[in-house]
């Protein structure tokens, strides 16, 4: 009986367990992330306005990501679109700026995506106050075989804000003239820039407490970034999420646990921002940010 069973198995072998070579692995389903942000930094000196170039510096960013596999936070880190500090932390929290581009958890380190592509979706413009400012398409450094593509930037541009609305805000329009093969529909997205901040900052006589004041107040939190210079001349920054109450007193010793240089702060930047989400084509969520910033230099010898 046993020999017959063996012979039967030999004559008509049954399929056994699949080997790795036999298995067909389905590629992961592509996922998508997108961010378009525009920052207006007010010119406190009036130099832009007197030169006829406008009264606010404009810096813009556009990133449209298609990725396969991996963890969203890791992809955000790779593509340079981490969530803002005010989107992650409650008021009263201070963190180093470089920590915002690190993975959230140890799981993010091992969840490496198989591919991250930064997509060209067509022309992008900011339309505001009868001006049309194009974003530039920039080739990003490849990290083969995982990371490649393009991003959008707008730098060294100025804009005349003109007369704001009664609440101090300023309206712009993001226009994306989508390519026919980009899986993205044409977009006209209004962007609201918060009221101007007009920041003023000083250190006390002992130079261990920072006092700041600014215009207006808001129920929404704002970001307060403080920049230091380390022993090698590099810049290190800390960002605090604070209540927008038109003033702040910050003892610098409260930042000691963040391993910052012992030098005094050199620049301080305050930011208000708005955010909106919309879907288009394959992108279920495209985030649009309107940011208003004001900067004070505590060391005039530095740019």
C-alpha atoms as an extended CHARMM CRD file, in Angstrom:
* protein
*
       303  EXT
         1         1  UNK       CA              0.0000000000        0.0000000000        0.0000000000  PROA      1               0.0000000000
         2         2  UNK       CA              2.7470000000        2.3820000000        0.9220000000  PROA      2               0.0000000000
         3         3  UNK       CA              4.7760000000        1.6010000000       -2.1900000000  PROA      3               0.0000000000
         4         4  UNK       CA              1.7210000000        2.1540000000       -4.3430000000  PROA      4               0.0000000000
         5         5  UNK       CA              1.1520000000        5.5170000000       -2.7860000000  PROA      5               0.0000000000
         6         6  UNK       CA              4.7640000000        6.4690000000       -3.4710000000  PROA      6               0.0000000000
         7         7  UNK       CA              4.4890000000        5.3110000000       -7.0620000000  PROA      7               0.0000000000
         8         8  UNK       CA              1.2680000000        7.2480000000       -7.4500000000  PROA      8               0.0000000000
         9         9  UNK       CA              2.9730000000       10.3630000000       -6.1750000000  PROA      9               0.0000000000
        10        10  UNK       CA              5.8540000000        9.7660000000       -8.5390000000  PROA      10              0.0000000000
        11        11  UNK       CA              3.5760000000        9.2390000000      -11.5390000000  PROA      11              0.0000000000
        12        12  UNK       CA              1.3610000000       12.2710000000      -10.8540000000  PROA      12              0.0000000000
        13        13  UNK       CA              3.2190000000       14.7070000000       -8.6140000000  PROA      13              0.0000000000
        14        14  UNK       CA              1.1620000000       17.3110000000       -6.8710000000  PROA      14              0.0000000000
        15        15  UNK       CA              2.2740000000       20.9170000000       -6.8050000000  PROA      15              0.0000000000
        16        16  UNK       CA              4.1180000000       21.7890000000       -3.6290000000  PROA      16              0.0000000000
        17        17  UNK       CA              4.6900000000       25.1050000000       -1.9150000000  PROA      17              0.0000000000
        18        18  UNK       CA              5.6680000000       27.9640000000       -4.2070000000  PROA      18              0.0000000000
        19        19  UNK       CA              9.2460000000       29.0800000000       -4.2700000000  PROA      19              0.0000000000
        20        20  UNK       CA             10.1610000000       32.7690000000       -4.1740000000  PROA      20              0.0000000000
        21        21  UNK       CA             10.7860000000       32.6140000000       -7.8970000000  PROA      21              0.0000000000
        22        22  UNK       CA              7.2620000000       31.3050000000       -8.5520000000  PROA      22              0.0000000000
        23        23  UNK       CA              5.4740000000       34.0370000000       -6.5660000000  PROA      23              0.0000000000
        24        24  UNK       CA              4.1450000000       37.0520000000       -8.4220000000  PROA      24              0.0000000000
        25        25  UNK       CA              4.3920000000       40.1510000000       -6.2320000000  PROA      25              0.0000000000
        26        26  UNK       CA              1.8840000000       42.8360000000       -7.0690000000  PROA      26              0.0000000000
        27        27  UNK       CA              3.4280000000       46.3190000000       -7.0920000000  PROA      27              0.0000000000
        28        28  UNK       CA              2.1040000000       48.6140000000       -4.3710000000  PROA      28              0.0000000000
        29        29  UNK       CA             -0.7210000000       50.9560000000       -5.3360000000  PROA      29              0.0000000000
        30        30  UNK       CA              0.5800000000       54.4680000000       -6.0250000000  PROA      30              0.0000000000
        31        31  UNK       CA             -0.2880000000       57.1370000000       -3.4590000000  PROA      31              0.0000000000
        32        32  UNK       CA             -0.1430000000       60.9000000000       -3.7660000000  PROA      32              0.0000000000
        33        33  UNK       CA              0.8110000000       63.9640000000       -1.7090000000  PROA      33              0.0000000000
        34        34  UNK       CA              0.7900000000       67.6070000000       -2.7690000000  PROA      34              0.0000000000
        35        35  UNK       CA              1.5870000000       70.9780000000       -1.2150000000  PROA      35              0.0000000000
        36        36  UNK       CA              1.5460000000       74.4890000000       -2.6640000000  PROA      36              0.0000000000
        37        37  UNK       CA              2.6310000000       77.2280000000       -0.2630000000  PROA      37              0.0000000000
        38        38  UNK       CA              3.2770000000       80.9390000000       -0.7410000000  PROA      38              0.0000000000
        39        39  UNK       CA              5.0190000000       83.0790000000        1.8860000000  PROA      39              0.0000000000
        40        40  UNK       CA              4.7620000000       86.8630000000        1.9570000000  PROA      40              0.0000000000
        41        41  UNK       CA              7.4900000000       88.3560000000        4.1310000000  PROA      41              0.0000000000
        42        42  UNK       CA              6.8400000000       91.9950000000        4.9210000000  PROA      42              0.0000000000
        43        43  UNK       CA              9.6580000000       94.4520000000        4.2860000000  PROA      43              0.0000000000
        44        44  UNK       CA              9.9680000000       96.5450000000        7.4710000000  PROA      44              0.0000000000
        45        45  UNK       CA             12.5350000000       98.9180000000        5.9590000000  PROA      45              0.0000000000
        46        46  UNK       CA             10.3540000000      100.0830000000        3.0670000000  PROA      46              0.0000000000
        47        47  UNK       CA             13.2670000000       99.4400000000        0.6740000000  PROA      47              0.0000000000
        48        48  UNK       CA             11.1480000000       97.3900000000       -1.7010000000  PROA      48              0.0000000000
        49        49  UNK       CA              8.3400000000       99.9270000000       -1.7890000000  PROA      49              0.0000000000
        50        50  UNK       CA             10.6820000000      102.8910000000       -2.3710000000  PROA      50              0.0000000000
        51        51  UNK       CA             12.3300000000      101.0300000000       -5.2550000000  PROA      51              0.0000000000
        52        52  UNK       CA              8.9510000000      100.3930000000       -6.8660000000  PROA      52              0.0000000000
        53        53  UNK       CA              9.2830000000       96.6120000000       -6.5490000000  PROA      53              0.0000000000
        54        54  UNK       CA              6.4790000000       96.0680000000       -4.0370000000  PROA      54              0.0000000000
        55        55  UNK       CA              6.2070000000       95.8340000000       -0.2860000000  PROA      55              0.0000000000
        56        56  UNK       CA              6.5360000000       92.0880000000        0.4250000000  PROA      56              0.0000000000
        57        57  UNK       CA              9.0560000000       89.4020000000       -0.5190000000  PROA      57              0.0000000000
        58        58  UNK       CA              7.5020000000       86.3290000000       -2.1350000000  PROA      58              0.0000000000
        59        59  UNK       CA              8.8020000000       82.7770000000       -1.6870000000  PROA      59              0.0000000000
        60        60  UNK       CA              6.7810000000       79.8910000000       -3.0610000000  PROA      60              0.0000000000
        61        61  UNK       CA              6.9570000000       76.1080000000       -3.0890000000  PROA      61              0.0000000000
        62        62  UNK       CA              5.0540000000       73.5010000000       -5.0690000000  PROA      62              0.0000000000
        63        63  UNK       CA              5.5600000000       69.7560000000       -4.6710000000  PROA      63              0.0000000000
        64        64  UNK       CA              3.4200000000       67.0010000000       -6.2010000000  PROA      64              0.0000000000
        65        65  UNK       CA              4.4650000000       63.5300000000       -5.1020000000  PROA      65              0.0000000000
        66        66  UNK       CA              3.6160000000       60.0710000000       -6.3930000000  PROA      66              0.0000000000
        67        67  UNK       CA              5.0240000000       57.2990000000       -4.2440000000  PROA      67              0.0000000000
        68        68  UNK       CA              4.7540000000       53.5380000000       -3.9370000000  PROA      68              0.0000000000
        69        69  UNK       CA              5.0670000000       51.7310000000       -0.6290000000  PROA      69              0.0000000000
        70        70  UNK       CA              6.5810000000       53.2190000000        2.4710000000  PROA      70              0.0000000000
        71        71  UNK       CA              5.2250000000       55.4850000000        5.1650000000  PROA      71              0.0000000000
        72        72  UNK       CA              3.6700000000       58.8880000000        4.4690000000  PROA      72              0.0000000000
        73        73  UNK       CA              5.8360000000       60.6520000000        7.0490000000  PROA      73              0.0000000000
        74        74  UNK       CA              8.9890000000       59.1700000000        5.5270000000  PROA      74              0.0000000000
        75        75  UNK       CA              7.8730000000       60.3300000000        2.0860000000  PROA      75              0.0000000000
        76        76  UNK       CA              7.2120000000       63.8180000000        3.4760000000  PROA      76              0.0000000000
        77        77  UNK       CA             10.7290000000       63.8280000000        4.8940000000  PROA      77              0.0000000000
        78        78  UNK       CA             12.2920000000       62.7820000000        1.5670000000  PROA      78              0.0000000000
        79        79  UNK       CA             10.2810000000       65.2320000000       -0.5340000000  PROA      79              0.0000000000
        80        80  UNK       CA             10.6840000000       68.2390000000        1.7680000000  PROA      80              0.0000000000
        81        81  UNK       CA              7.0290000000       68.7470000000        2.6910000000  PROA      81              0.0000000000
        82        82  UNK       CA              6.8330000000       67.9720000000        6.4120000000  PROA      82              0.0000000000
        83        83  UNK       CA              3.8360000000       69.2270000000        8.3320000000  PROA      83              0.0000000000
        84        84  UNK       CA              4.2550000000       72.6260000000        9.9250000000  PROA      84              0.0000000000
        85        85  UNK       CA              5.0700000000       72.8360000000       13.6250000000  PROA      85              0.0000000000
        86        86  UNK       CA              1.6910000000       74.4730000000       14.2680000000  PROA      86              0.0000000000
        87        87  UNK       CA             -0.0110000000       71.5230000000       12.5640000000  PROA      87              0.0000000000
        88        88  UNK       CA              1.7760000000       68.9970000000       14.7780000000  PROA      88              0.0000000000
        89        89  UNK       CA              2.1340000000       70.6440000000       18.1810000000  PROA      89              0.0000000000
        90        90  UNK       CA             -0.0060000000       72.5690000000       20.6250000000  PROA      90              0.0000000000
        91        91  UNK       CA              0.8520000000       76.1280000000       21.7240000000  PROA      91              0.0000000000
        92        92  UNK       CA              3.6590000000       76.2530000000       24.2850000000  PROA      92              0.0000000000
        93        93  UNK       CA              5.8020000000       73.6660000000       22.4320000000  PROA      93              0.0000000000
        94        94  UNK       CA              9.3090000000       74.4650000000       21.1330000000  PROA      94              0.0000000000
        95        95  UNK       CA             11.2880000000       72.0950000000       18.8780000000  PROA      95              0.0000000000
        96        96  UNK       CA             14.3860000000       72.3070000000       16.7440000000  PROA      96              0.0000000000
        97        97  UNK       CA             13.5070000000       73.0800000000       13.1390000000  PROA      97              0.0000000000
        98        98  UNK       CA             15.6880000000       70.2500000000       11.8380000000  PROA      98              0.0000000000
        99        99  UNK       CA             13.6110000000       67.7720000000       13.8690000000  PROA      99              0.0000000000
       100       100  UNK       CA             10.5640000000       68.5880000000       11.7040000000  PROA      100             0.0000000000
       101       101  UNK       CA             12.1770000000       66.8020000000        8.7560000000  PROA      101             0.0000000000
       102       102  UNK       CA             12.9690000000       63.6610000000       10.7260000000  PROA      102             0.0000000000
       103       103  UNK       CA             10.7180000000       60.5900000000       10.8900000000  PROA      103             0.0000000000
       104       104  UNK       CA              7.9710000000       60.6870000000       13.5110000000  PROA      104             0.0000000000
       105       105  UNK       CA              8.6830000000       57.1990000000       14.8760000000  PROA      105             0.0000000000
       106       106  UNK       CA             11.2130000000       54.3940000000       14.5250000000  PROA      106             0.0000000000
       107       107  UNK       CA              8.7350000000       52.6470000000       12.1920000000  PROA      107             0.0000000000
       108       108  UNK       CA              9.1810000000       55.4810000000        9.6960000000  PROA      108             0.0000000000
       109       109  UNK       CA             12.8630000000       54.5850000000        9.3510000000  PROA      109             0.0000000000
       110       110  UNK       CA             12.1900000000       51.0720000000        8.1050000000  PROA      110             0.0000000000
       111       111  UNK       CA              9.1650000000       51.9150000000        5.9560000000  PROA      111             0.0000000000
       112       112  UNK       CA             11.2940000000       52.9200000000        2.9770000000  PROA      112             0.0000000000
       113       113  UNK       CA              9.2420000000       53.6550000000       -0.1540000000  PROA      113             0.0000000000
       114       114  UNK       CA             10.1110000000       51.7650000000       -3.3120000000  PROA      114             0.0000000000
       115       115  UNK       CA              9.7910000000       54.9000000000       -5.4280000000  PROA      115             0.0000000000
       116       116  UNK       CA              9.1540000000       58.6060000000       -4.9330000000  PROA      116             0.0000000000
       117       117  UNK       CA              8.5230000000       60.7530000000       -8.0050000000  PROA      117             0.0000000000
       118       118  UNK       CA              8.1010000000       64.5350000000       -7.8500000000  PROA      118             0.0000000000
       119       119  UNK       CA              5.7600000000       65.2720000000      -10.7220000000  PROA      119             0.0000000000
       120       120  UNK       CA              5.6060000000       68.0120000000      -13.3330000000  PROA      120             0.0000000000
       121       121  UNK       CA              1.9090000000       68.9540000000      -13.3460000000  PROA      121             0.0000000000
       122       122  UNK       CA              2.1100000000       72.0230000000      -15.5970000000  PROA      122             0.0000000000
       123       123  UNK       CA              2.5020000000       75.7470000000      -15.0860000000  PROA      123             0.0000000000
       124       124  UNK       CA              1.7570000000       77.2740000000      -11.6700000000  PROA      124             0.0000000000
       125       125  UNK       CA              1.1240000000       80.9640000000      -11.0500000000  PROA      125             0.0000000000
       126       126  UNK       CA              0.2910000000       83.2010000000       -8.1470000000  PROA      126             0.0000000000
       127       127  UNK       CA             -2.2140000000       85.8630000000       -9.1900000000  PROA      127             0.0000000000
       128       128  UNK       CA             -2.5410000000       88.7560000000       -6.7550000000  PROA      128             0.0000000000
       129       129  UNK       CA             -3.2140000000       92.4880000000       -6.9570000000  PROA      129             0.0000000000
       130       130  UNK       CA             -3.2080000000       92.4220000000      -10.7800000000  PROA      130             0.0000000000
       131       131  UNK       CA              0.1380000000       90.6100000000      -10.8630000000  PROA      131             0.0000000000
       132       132  UNK       CA              0.8220000000       87.1260000000      -12.2240000000  PROA      132             0.0000000000
       133       133  UNK       CA              3.9430000000       85.5430000000      -10.7240000000  PROA      133             0.0000000000
       134       134  UNK       CA              5.0780000000       82.2190000000      -12.2570000000  PROA      134             0.0000000000
       135       135  UNK       CA              6.6660000000       79.4090000000      -10.2620000000  PROA      135             0.0000000000
       136       136  UNK       CA              9.9480000000       78.0470000000      -11.6560000000  PROA      136             0.0000000000
       137       137  UNK       CA             10.3450000000       74.3650000000      -12.4050000000  PROA      137             0.0000000000
       138       138  UNK       CA             13.4650000000       72.9980000000      -10.6850000000  PROA      138             0.0000000000
       139       139  UNK       CA             15.1190000000       69.6150000000      -11.2150000000  PROA      139             0.0000000000
       140       140  UNK       CA             15.7640000000       68.0240000000       -7.8320000000  PROA      140             0.0000000000
       141       141  UNK       CA             18.8820000000       65.8970000000       -7.1540000000  PROA      141             0.0000000000
       142       142  UNK       CA             18.1470000000       62.2440000000       -7.8550000000  PROA      142             0.0000000000
       143       143  UNK       CA             18.6450000000       59.5470000000       -5.2480000000  PROA      143             0.0000000000
       144       144  UNK       CA             18.5080000000       56.4870000000       -7.5100000000  PROA      144             0.0000000000
       145       145  UNK       CA             16.6220000000       54.2850000000       -7.6460000000  PROA      145             0.0000000000
       146       146  UNK       CA             14.1150000000       55.7410000000       -5.1490000000  PROA      146             0.0000000000
       147       147  UNK       CA             13.8600000000       59.5090000000       -5.5860000000  PROA      147             0.0000000000
       148       148  UNK       CA             13.6610000000       61.7030000000       -8.6960000000  PROA      148             0.0000000000
       149       149  UNK       CA             11.6560000000       64.4260000000      -10.3710000000  PROA      149             0.0000000000
       150       150  UNK       CA             11.0390000000       68.1700000000      -10.2010000000  PROA      150             0.0000000000
       151       151  UNK       CA              9.6630000000       70.7390000000       -7.7910000000  PROA      151             0.0000000000
       152       152  UNK       CA              8.3960000000       74.2880000000       -8.1340000000  PROA      152             0.0000000000
       153       153  UNK       CA             10.0830000000       77.3340000000       -6.5760000000  PROA      153             0.0000000000
       154       154  UNK       CA              9.6630000000       81.0790000000       -6.6450000000  PROA      154             0.0000000000
       155       155  UNK       CA             12.4080000000       83.2190000000       -5.1190000000  PROA      155             0.0000000000
       156       156  UNK       CA             13.7580000000       86.7760000000       -5.2230000000  PROA      156             0.0000000000
       157       157  UNK       CA             10.3380000000       88.0900000000       -6.1750000000  PROA      157             0.0000000000
       158       158  UNK       CA              8.3690000000       90.9380000000       -4.6460000000  PROA      158             0.0000000000
       159       159  UNK       CA              4.7060000000       91.8900000000       -4.6590000000  PROA      159             0.0000000000
       160       160  UNK       CA              2.7370000000       95.0370000000       -3.9140000000  PROA      160             0.0000000000
       161       161  UNK       CA              0.1220000000       94.0090000000       -1.3640000000  PROA      161             0.0000000000
       162       162  UNK       CA             -1.7840000000       97.2700000000       -1.6890000000  PROA      162             0.0000000000
       163       163  UNK       CA             -4.7880000000       97.9320000000        0.5240000000  PROA      163             0.0000000000
       164       164  UNK       CA             -5.7290000000       94.8170000000        2.5180000000  PROA      164             0.0000000000
       165       165  UNK       CA             -9.2810000000       93.8150000000        3.3910000000  PROA      165             0.0000000000
       166       166  UNK       CA            -10.9090000000       95.2800000000        6.5200000000  PROA      166             0.0000000000
       167       167  UNK       CA             -9.6560000000       92.3910000000        8.6670000000  PROA      167             0.0000000000
       168       168  UNK       CA             -6.0950000000       92.9160000000        7.4150000000  PROA      168             0.0000000000
       169       169  UNK       CA             -5.9340000000       89.7860000000        5.2650000000  PROA      169             0.0000000000
       170       170  UNK       CA             -4.8380000000       89.7000000000        1.6310000000  PROA      170             0.0000000000
       171       171  UNK       CA             -6.2540000000       87.4960000000       -1.1030000000  PROA      171             0.0000000000
       172       172  UNK       CA             -4.3560000000       85.6770000000       -3.8400000000  PROA      172             0.0000000000
       173       173  UNK       CA             -5.2060000000       83.0030000000       -6.3870000000  PROA      173             0.0000000000
       174       174  UNK       CA             -3.1520000000       79.9260000000       -7.2270000000  PROA      174             0.0000000000
       175       175  UNK       CA             -3.5840000000       78.8920000000      -10.8550000000  PROA      175             0.0000000000
       176       176  UNK       CA             -2.3670000000       75.4660000000      -11.9670000000  PROA      176             0.0000000000
       177       177  UNK       CA             -2.5160000000       75.0690000000      -15.7320000000  PROA      177             0.0000000000
       178       178  UNK       CA             -2.4470000000       71.2800000000      -15.6310000000  PROA      178             0.0000000000
       179       179  UNK       CA             -0.7630000000       69.2160000000      -18.3370000000  PROA      179             0.0000000000
       180       180  UNK       CA             -3.0790000000       66.9900000000      -20.3560000000  PROA      180             0.0000000000
       181       181  UNK       CA             -1.2640000000       63.8440000000      -19.1670000000  PROA      181             0.0000000000
       182       182  UNK       CA             -0.6580000000       64.8900000000      -15.5280000000  PROA      182             0.0000000000
       183       183  UNK       CA             -3.7380000000       63.2470000000      -13.9580000000  PROA      183             0.0000000000
       184       184  UNK       CA             -4.5490000000       66.6580000000      -12.5200000000  PROA      184             0.0000000000
       185       185  UNK       CA             -7.3350000000       69.0280000000      -13.5000000000  PROA      185             0.0000000000
       186       186  UNK       CA             -6.8060000000       72.7570000000      -13.9430000000  PROA      186             0.0000000000
       187       187  UNK       CA             -7.0910000000       74.5220000000      -10.5780000000  PROA      187             0.0000000000
       188       188  UNK       CA             -7.9930000000       78.0380000000       -9.4660000000  PROA      188             0.0000000000
       189       189  UNK       CA             -7.5950000000       78.0140000000       -5.6870000000  PROA      189             0.0000000000
       190       190  UNK       CA             -8.0640000000       81.1720000000       -3.5860000000  PROA      190             0.0000000000
       191       191  UNK       CA             -5.4050000000       81.6390000000       -0.9230000000  PROA      191             0.0000000000
       192       192  UNK       CA             -5.9510000000       83.9450000000        2.0420000000  PROA      192             0.0000000000
       193       193  UNK       CA             -2.8430000000       85.5260000000        3.5470000000  PROA      193             0.0000000000
       194       194  UNK       CA             -3.2490000000       86.5200000000        7.2220000000  PROA      194             0.0000000000
       195       195  UNK       CA             -2.7980000000       90.1300000000        8.3480000000  PROA      195             0.0000000000
       196       196  UNK       CA              0.6780000000       91.6510000000        8.4760000000  PROA      196             0.0000000000
       197       197  UNK       CA              2.6100000000       91.0120000000       11.6910000000  PROA      197             0.0000000000
       198       198  UNK       CA              5.0340000000       93.9570000000       11.9940000000  PROA      198             0.0000000000
       199       199  UNK       CA              7.2280000000       92.1250000000       14.4970000000  PROA      199             0.0000000000
       200       200  UNK       CA              9.5110000000       93.9400000000       16.9490000000  PROA      200             0.0000000000
       201       201  UNK       CA             11.9610000000       92.0350000000       19.1890000000  PROA      201             0.0000000000
       202       202  UNK       CA             14.5840000000       92.8880000000       21.8100000000  PROA      202             0.0000000000
       203       203  UNK       CA             16.6520000000       91.1590000000       24.4640000000  PROA      203             0.0000000000
       204       204  UNK       CA             16.6540000000       92.3610000000       28.0570000000  PROA      204             0.0000000000
       205       205  UNK       CA             19.7640000000       93.9160000000       29.5990000000  PROA      205             0.0000000000
       206       206  UNK       CA             21.0070000000       90.5400000000       30.8640000000  PROA      206             0.0000000000
       207       207  UNK       CA             20.4190000000       89.1340000000       27.3440000000  PROA      207             0.0000000000
       208       208  UNK       CA             18.6970000000       86.0370000000       28.6650000000  PROA      208             0.0000000000
       209       209  UNK       CA             15.0580000000       86.9050000000       27.9800000000  PROA      209             0.0000000000
       210       210  UNK       CA             13.5060000000       87.7100000000       24.6350000000  PROA      210             0.0000000000
       211       211  UNK       CA             10.6150000000       90.1840000000       24.4410000000  PROA      211             0.0000000000
       212       212  UNK       CA              8.4920000000       90.3910000000       21.2740000000  PROA      212             0.0000000000
       213       213  UNK       CA              5.4880000000       92.4080000000       20.1710000000  PROA      213             0.0000000000
       214       214  UNK       CA              3.4800000000       92.4380000000       16.9550000000  PROA      214             0.0000000000
       215       215  UNK       CA              0.3010000000       93.7800000000       15.4240000000  PROA      215             0.0000000000
       216       216  UNK       CA             -3.0910000000       92.2320000000       15.9760000000  PROA      216             0.0000000000
       217       217  UNK       CA             -4.1790000000       88.9410000000       17.5140000000  PROA      217             0.0000000000
       218       218  UNK       CA             -5.8790000000       85.8000000000       16.2910000000  PROA      218             0.0000000000
       219       219  UNK       CA             -7.5410000000       82.6910000000       17.7660000000  PROA      219             0.0000000000
       220       220  UNK       CA             -5.2100000000       80.5620000000       15.6080000000  PROA      220             0.0000000000
       221       221  UNK       CA             -1.7030000000       79.6470000000       16.8240000000  PROA      221             0.0000000000
       222       222  UNK       CA              1.3360000000       81.1210000000       15.1260000000  PROA      222             0.0000000000
       223       223  UNK       CA              4.9490000000       80.0480000000       14.7050000000  PROA      223             0.0000000000
       224       224  UNK       CA              7.8670000000       81.8890000000       16.2910000000  PROA      224             0.0000000000
       225       225  UNK       CA             11.2690000000       80.8580000000       14.9320000000  PROA      225             0.0000000000
       226       226  UNK       CA             14.5700000000       81.8120000000       16.5960000000  PROA      226             0.0000000000
       227       227  UNK       CA             17.8640000000       81.3380000000       14.7680000000  PROA      227             0.0000000000
       228       228  UNK       CA             21.2880000000       80.8580000000       16.3610000000  PROA      228             0.0000000000
       229       229  UNK       CA             24.8060000000       80.4090000000       14.9580000000  PROA      229             0.0000000000
       230       230  UNK       CA             26.8570000000       77.4320000000       16.1090000000  PROA      230             0.0000000000
       231       231  UNK       CA             30.6300000000       77.2300000000       16.5750000000  PROA      231             0.0000000000
       232       232  UNK       CA             31.1420000000       76.1980000000       12.9310000000  PROA      232             0.0000000000
       233       233  UNK       CA             29.1950000000       79.1770000000       11.6170000000  PROA      233             0.0000000000
       234       234  UNK       CA             26.1520000000       77.1160000000       10.7060000000  PROA      234             0.0000000000
       235       235  UNK       CA             22.6330000000       78.2300000000       11.4870000000  PROA      235             0.0000000000
       236       236  UNK       CA             20.4780000000       76.2720000000       13.9380000000  PROA      236             0.0000000000
       237       237  UNK       CA             16.8840000000       77.2310000000       14.5980000000  PROA      237             0.0000000000
       238       238  UNK       CA             14.1380000000       76.4780000000       17.0740000000  PROA      238             0.0000000000
       239       239  UNK       CA             10.4540000000       77.0350000000       16.3510000000  PROA      239             0.0000000000
       240       240  UNK       CA              7.8440000000       77.6040000000       19.0450000000  PROA      240             0.0000000000
       241       241  UNK       CA              4.1110000000       77.2570000000       18.5510000000  PROA      241             0.0000000000
       242       242  UNK       CA              2.5440000000       80.1300000000       20.4630000000  PROA      242             0.0000000000
       243       243  UNK       CA             -0.7760000000       81.8430000000       21.0490000000  PROA      243             0.0000000000
       244       244  UNK       CA             -1.2590000000       84.8170000000       18.7320000000  PROA      244             0.0000000000
       245       245  UNK       CA             -1.7750000000       87.4320000000       21.4500000000  PROA      245             0.0000000000
       246       246  UNK       CA              0.3960000000       90.2870000000       20.0900000000  PROA      246             0.0000000000
       247       247  UNK       CA              3.2150000000       89.7720000000       22.6140000000  PROA      247             0.0000000000
       248       248  UNK       CA              5.5980000000       87.1320000000       23.9660000000  PROA      248             0.0000000000
       249       249  UNK       CA              8.1610000000       86.8930000000       26.7510000000  PROA      249             0.0000000000
       250       250  UNK       CA             10.5180000000       83.9330000000       26.3130000000  PROA      250             0.0000000000
       251       251  UNK       CA             13.3750000000       83.1390000000       28.7340000000  PROA      251             0.0000000000
       252       252  UNK       CA             16.1530000000       81.6230000000       26.6260000000  PROA      252             0.0000000000
       253       253  UNK       CA             16.9160000000       79.1380000000       29.4180000000  PROA      253             0.0000000000
       254       254  UNK       CA             13.6020000000       77.4670000000       28.5250000000  PROA      254             0.0000000000
       255       255  UNK       CA             15.3110000000       76.3010000000       25.3040000000  PROA      255             0.0000000000
       256       256  UNK       CA             18.2890000000       74.6420000000       27.0110000000  PROA      256             0.0000000000
       257       257  UNK       CA             17.0070000000       71.1050000000       26.4640000000  PROA      257             0.0000000000
       258       258  UNK       CA             17.1150000000       71.5120000000       22.6740000000  PROA      258             0.0000000000
       259       259  UNK       CA             20.9520000000       71.4160000000       22.4000000000  PROA      259             0.0000000000
       260       260  UNK       CA             21.1880000000       74.8440000000       20.8210000000  PROA      260             0.0000000000
       261       261  UNK       CA             24.3840000000       76.9300000000       20.6890000000  PROA      261             0.0000000000
       262       262  UNK       CA             25.2170000000       79.0920000000       23.6730000000  PROA      262             0.0000000000
       263       263  UNK       CA             25.3880000000       82.1330000000       21.3910000000  PROA      263             0.0000000000
       264       264  UNK       CA             22.6640000000       84.7770000000       21.3740000000  PROA      264             0.0000000000
       265       265  UNK       CA             19.8330000000       84.6670000000       18.8060000000  PROA      265             0.0000000000
       266       266  UNK       CA             20.6180000000       86.3690000000       15.4960000000  PROA      266             0.0000000000
       267       267  UNK       CA             17.2690000000       86.3160000000       13.6890000000  PROA      267             0.0000000000
       268       268  UNK       CA             13.6510000000       85.9860000000       14.8150000000  PROA      268             0.0000000000
       269       269  UNK       CA             10.7600000000       85.2290000000       12.4620000000  PROA      269             0.0000000000
       270       270  UNK       CA              7.0500000000       85.1730000000       13.2600000000  PROA      270             0.0000000000
       271       271  UNK       CA              4.5940000000       83.4360000000       10.9240000000  PROA      271             0.0000000000
       272       272  UNK       CA              0.8300000000       83.3150000000       10.5860000000  PROA      272             0.0000000000
       273       273  UNK       CA             -0.6490000000       80.9050000000        8.0710000000  PROA      273             0.0000000000
       274       274  UNK       CA             -3.8780000000       79.6280000000        6.5990000000  PROA      274             0.0000000000
       275       275  UNK       CA             -4.4490000000       76.2380000000        4.9950000000  PROA      275             0.0000000000
       276       276  UNK       CA             -7.0380000000       74.7790000000        2.6490000000  PROA      276             0.0000000000
       277       277  UNK       CA             -7.4700000000       71.3490000000        1.0690000000  PROA      277             0.0000000000
       278       278  UNK       CA             -8.9590000000       70.3670000000       -2.2530000000  PROA      278             0.0000000000
       279       279  UNK       CA             -9.0040000000       67.3080000000       -4.4980000000  PROA      279             0.0000000000
       280       280  UNK       CA             -8.1100000000       67.1790000000       -8.1680000000  PROA      280             0.0000000000
       281       281  UNK       CA             -7.5050000000       64.2180000000      -10.4600000000  PROA      281             0.0000000000
       282       282  UNK       CA             -5.5760000000       61.4650000000       -8.6960000000  PROA      282             0.0000000000
       283       283  UNK       CA             -4.7460000000       63.7930000000       -5.7990000000  PROA      283             0.0000000000
       284       284  UNK       CA             -7.3150000000       63.3220000000       -3.0600000000  PROA      284             0.0000000000
       285       285  UNK       CA             -5.7440000000       66.1080000000       -0.9920000000  PROA      285             0.0000000000
       286       286  UNK       CA             -3.7550000000       69.0690000000       -2.2790000000  PROA      286             0.0000000000
       287       287  UNK       CA             -2.8500000000       71.4410000000        0.5380000000  PROA      287             0.0000000000
       288       288  UNK       CA             -2.6060000000       75.1700000000       -0.1660000000  PROA      288             0.0000000000
       289       289  UNK       CA             -0.9230000000       77.4180000000        2.4230000000  PROA      289             0.0000000000
       290       290  UNK       CA             -0.9260000000       81.1930000000        2.6070000000  PROA      290             0.0000000000
       291       291  UNK       CA              1.8420000000       82.3510000000        4.9700000000  PROA      291             0.0000000000
       292       292  UNK       CA              2.5330000000       85.8520000000        6.2710000000  PROA      292             0.0000000000
       293       293  UNK       CA              5.9430000000       86.3480000000        7.8570000000  PROA      293             0.0000000000
       294       294  UNK       CA              7.8580000000       89.1230000000        9.6100000000  PROA      294             0.0000000000
       295       295  UNK       CA             11.5550000000       88.9460000000       10.4750000000  PROA      295             0.0000000000
       296       296  UNK       CA             13.8010000000       90.9130000000       12.8310000000  PROA      296             0.0000000000
       297       297  UNK       CA             17.6000000000       90.7410000000       12.8370000000  PROA      297             0.0000000000
       298       298  UNK       CA             19.1500000000       90.9610000000       16.3170000000  PROA      298             0.0000000000
       299       299  UNK       CA             22.6350000000       91.0780000000       14.7840000000  PROA      299             0.0000000000
       300       300  UNK       CA             22.6430000000       93.7310000000       12.0280000000  PROA      300             0.0000000000
       301       301  UNK       CA             26.0630000000       92.5540000000       10.8200000000  PROA      301             0.0000000000
       302       302  UNK       CA             24.4810000000       89.3500000000        9.4930000000  PROA      302             0.0000000000
       303       303  UNK       CA             22.3670000000       89.0880000000        6.3210000000  PROA      303             0.0000000000
